[in-house]
Amino acid sequence: MKRNLLAIAIPALLVAAGANASIEVWNKDGNKVDFYGRVKAANNITDRAQKGEGDDTSARLGMSGQTQITDSVTGYGRWEYEAKAGKNSDNEVRYAFAGLNFGDLGSFDYGRNDGVLKAITAYTDVLPQFGGDASNNDWNVLSSRTKAVATYRNNNFFGLTDDLSFALQYADNGDNSNQGSLTGKQDSIRGGSREAYGANIQWNIFDTGLTAGAGYAQTSNSDRRQSTWAGGLKYDNYNLYLAANYFQSKFKDVVEYEWPNGYTKNADGKVRGFELVAQYGIDLEVGRITPSLAYVQHKVKADSLNFVRNNTRYIGRGFTSPVAKYVSLGATYDLNKNFSAIVEYKFNLLDRKDLGAALNTENGERYKKATKPGTKDVLGVGLIYQF
C-alpha cells in the first residue's frame, strides 16, 4: 500500500501547478489523503536596522488524512512543514498531530497544533502580509502553534446546535515554556518546564454572519505564573469582513535574571492589546480584490523594569510602553483560487523611546548609527501560489 500511495502522490505533486485545490492522492475504503502547499515570494521594504526587513520568501507543504474506523469514529492526522528561503533560512514543522473524531461527542488529538486561543487570535490575523501580533506565545498563553498539546474540540455542542462550539486544551511543556518574559524568551534559556491549560468558546449568532468568541489560558512553573484571557467579534457576510479582538496577559511572581549583555528584568506586569480589521471583497472581470484596513496596539505594563537596549535604558516602577502600534493599509488580489498578489503598507506609530521600538531593532555594530530604530514604516509586497 505504501508503494502504491507514493506512486500516486509523487506524480500528483509534479503536476500541482494545474490544480485548483488540495490534491487528493488517495480515497478508497474509507481512507483519504490530501496534499496541499504554498509558495510565497515576498519582500518587506524598510530601514535596514529594523527586524523583518528584506526577503520574506517561504514555501510550505502539508498533508492531511483520515480513516473511517467505525460508523461513528474517524481517525485523522495532519502534518505541515515550512522552509524559509529568504535571509532567514530557519525551517519549521508547523503542524504534526493525530486524533480521533467521535461525531457529536467531539474530537481529541495530540501533537503540535494551534494553541486554544488561536481560534480567537485568528479573527484579526487576516492581513495581507503583516498582522498576527496577538498570535504570540511570548506575550500570551497558548495563542499560537504549540507543541505537545492535547486538545478536545466539540463543534456542535454535542449535536444540539451547530452555532455553538468549544475546546479544552492541556500543554505538557510545549512552546509555552518560552513564556513569562515581557521582552524575551527567557524560559527557553533557563529550560524551565511549564504546563498550560486553556479553553475557548465560540458562538455563531444564528445566520447573521456574526461570531463572538472568548478564551482563557494559564501556565506556571516553580517561580512564575502567567494567564491570558481574550475576547473577539467578527462579521463575515455580503463580501464584508469586520473583526475586533482584545487580549490581556498577566505575569505574576517574576524573578530577576541578568544576561551578559546588560539585560536585566524584574517585573510583575501585564500585556494588553486590541486589534481592529475591516476588509471588503470586490469581484472583478478577472479575479477578486480585497482592500484591507487595520489598527493594532499592544502595551506592556510592569511594576518594575530595568534593561538597556540600543543605548536606551527602560527603567521605572509603573512602567507602561507600547510593544506594537501601527495602522495597516493593503490589499489582496486573487487572480484565481491558486494565485494571489499582495501589498500592504504598515504605518509604524511607535516612538523611538517605546519598548516596541527597541524590540523591533536589529542588534549589531552596523546598526549603531540608526537614527530612529524600530520606528520606520514598512511596505510589504509579494506573490503567492497555493494548491
Sequence and secondary structure as in RCSB ss.txt:
>XXXX:A:sequence
MKRNLLAIAIPALLVAAGANASIEVWNKDGNKVDFYGRVKAANNITDRAQKGEGDDTSARLGMSGQTQITDSVTG
YGRWEYEAKAGKNSDNEVRYAFAGLNFGDLGSFDYGRNDGVLKAITAYTDVLPQFGGDASNNDWNVLSSRTKAVA
TYRNNNFFGLTDDLSFALQYADNGDNSNQGSLTGKQDSIRGGSREAYGANIQWNIFDTGLTAGAGYAQTSNSDRR
QSTWAGGLKYDNYNLYLAANYFQSKFKDVVEYEWPNGYTKNADGKVRGFELVAQYGIDLEVGRITPSLAYVQHKV
KADSLNFVRNNTRYIGRGFTSPVAKYVSLGATYDLNKNFSAIVEYKFNLLDRKDLGAALNTENGERYKKATKPGT
KDVLGVGLIYQF
>XXXX:A:secstr
 HHHHHHHHHHHHHTGGG SS EEEEEETTEEEEEEEEEEEEEEES TTBTT EE  EEEEEEEEEEE SSS EE
EEEEEEEEE SS   EEEEEEEEEEE GGG EEEEEEEE TTHHHHTTT   SSS  TTS TTTSSS SEEEEEE
EEEESSTTTT TTEEEEEEEEES GGGG S SSS HHHHHT   EEEEEEEEEE TTSSEEEEEEEEEEE SS E
EEEEEEEEEEEETTEEEEEEEEEEEEES   EE TTS EE   EEEEEEEEEEEE EE SSSEEEEEEEEEEEEE
EEEEEEEEETTEEEEEEEEEEEEEEEEEEEEEEESSSSEEEEEEEEEE   TTSHHHHHTB  SGGGTT SSTT 
  EEEEEEEEE 
